[in-house]
């Protein structure tokens, strides 16, 4: 009986942690979107500037990757993406752990009913 209560408490703690992770995922997703936006704007401006200079179109993308501003914003975007993906993975881990604890609760209640 006490063990069942501990399982319920564990499940409740996992659910709370999952909700916290979901909120964090939303925050990181918003940050990722802003970083993506900033990177795309800088890249577009760079491409337009290079086109105006007469730089061959086939080289512009490669040159843009070496530009300090564009490369820095791309790095921030990539870091934000990794951070967002990590938060999504954390949510999925919590979901899985909640399911495992719920399965254990069901098994224990099933055994208790059979006794």
C-alpha positions as CSV (number, residue, x, y, z in Angstrom):
1,X,0.0,0.0,0.0
2,X,2.8,2.4,0.9
3,X,4.7,1.4,-2.2
4,X,1.7,2.3,-4.3
5,X,1.5,5.7,-2.8
6,X,5.2,6.2,-3.6
7,X,4.5,5.3,-7.2
8,X,1.6,7.8,-7.4
9,X,3.9,10.5,-5.9
10,X,6.7,9.6,-8.4
11,X,4.2,9.8,-11.3
12,X,2.9,13.2,-10.1
13,X,6.5,14.5,-9.8
14,X,7.3,13.3,-13.3
15,X,4.1,14.9,-14.7
16,X,5.0,18.2,-13.0
17,X,8.6,18.0,-14.4
18,X,7.1,17.2,-17.8
19,X,5.0,20.4,-17.7
20,X,8.0,22.4,-16.7
21,X,9.9,20.9,-19.6
22,X,7.1,21.7,-22.0
23,X,7.2,25.4,-20.9
24,X,10.9,25.4,-21.4
25,X,10.5,23.8,-24.8
26,X,8.1,26.7,-25.8
27,X,10.6,29.3,-24.6
28,X,13.4,27.6,-26.5
29,X,11.2,27.2,-29.6
30,X,10.5,30.9,-29.6
31,X,14.2,31.7,-29.2
32,X,15.0,29.4,-32.1
33,X,12.4,31.2,-34.3
34,X,14.0,34.5,-33.5
35,X,17.5,33.3,-34.2
36,X,16.3,31.7,-37.5
37,X,14.6,35.0,-38.4
38,X,17.8,37.1,-37.6
39,X,20.0,34.7,-39.6
40,X,17.7,34.7,-42.7
41,X,17.5,38.5,-42.7
42,X,21.3,38.9,-42.4
43,X,21.9,36.3,-45.1
44,X,19.4,38.0,-47.4
45,X,21.0,41.4,-46.9
46,X,24.4,39.9,-47.6
47,X,23.3,38.2,-50.8
48,X,21.7,41.4,-52.0
49,X,24.8,43.4,-51.3
50,X,27.0,40.9,-53.0
51,X,24.7,40.8,-56.0
52,X,24.8,44.6,-56.3
53,X,28.7,44.3,-56.2
54,X,28.5,41.9,-59.2
55,X,29.7,38.8,-57.3
56,X,28.9,35.7,-59.2
57,X,25.7,34.1,-57.8
58,X,27.3,30.7,-57.6
59,X,29.9,32.1,-55.1
60,X,27.7,34.2,-52.9
61,X,26.4,31.4,-50.7
62,X,29.9,30.2,-49.9
63,X,31.2,33.7,-49.3
64,X,28.2,34.4,-47.0
65,X,29.2,31.4,-44.8
66,X,32.5,33.1,-44.1
67,X,31.0,36.6,-43.3
68,X,31.4,37.3,-39.6
69,X,27.8,38.6,-39.0
70,X,26.1,35.8,-41.1
71,X,28.3,33.1,-39.6
72,X,27.7,34.4,-36.0
73,X,24.0,34.4,-36.5
74,X,24.0,31.0,-38.1
75,X,26.0,29.7,-35.1
76,X,23.4,31.2,-32.7
77,X,20.6,29.6,-34.7
78,X,22.3,26.2,-34.6
79,X,22.9,26.5,-30.9
80,X,19.2,27.5,-30.4
81,X,18.2,24.5,-32.5
82,X,20.2,22.1,-30.4
83,X,18.8,23.6,-27.2
84,X,15.3,23.3,-28.5
85,X,15.8,19.7,-29.6
86,X,17.2,18.8,-26.2
87,X,14.1,20.3,-24.5
88,X,11.9,18.3,-26.8
89,X,13.8,15.1,-26.0
90,X,13.4,15.9,-22.3
91,X,9.6,16.1,-22.7
92,X,9.7,12.7,-24.4
93,X,11.8,11.2,-21.7
94,X,9.3,12.4,-19.0
95,X,6.4,11.0,-21.0
96,X,8.1,7.6,-21.3
97,X,8.9,7.6,-17.5
98,X,5.3,8.5,-16.7
99,X,4.1,5.6,-18.8
100,X,6.5,3.2,-17.1
101,X,5.4,4.3,-13.7
102,X,1.7,4.1,-14.7
103,X,2.3,0.5,-16.0
104,X,3.9,-0.4,-12.8
105,X,0.9,1.0,-10.9
106,X,-1.4,-1.0,-13.0
107,X,0.6,-4.2,-12.5
108,X,0.6,-3.7,-8.7
109,X,-3.1,-2.9,-8.6
110,X,-3.7,-5.9,-10.7
111,X,-1.8,-8.1,-8.3
112,X,-3.6,-6.6,-5.3
113,X,-7.0,-7.4,-6.9
114,X,-6.0,-11.0,-7.5
115,X,-5.0,-11.5,-3.8
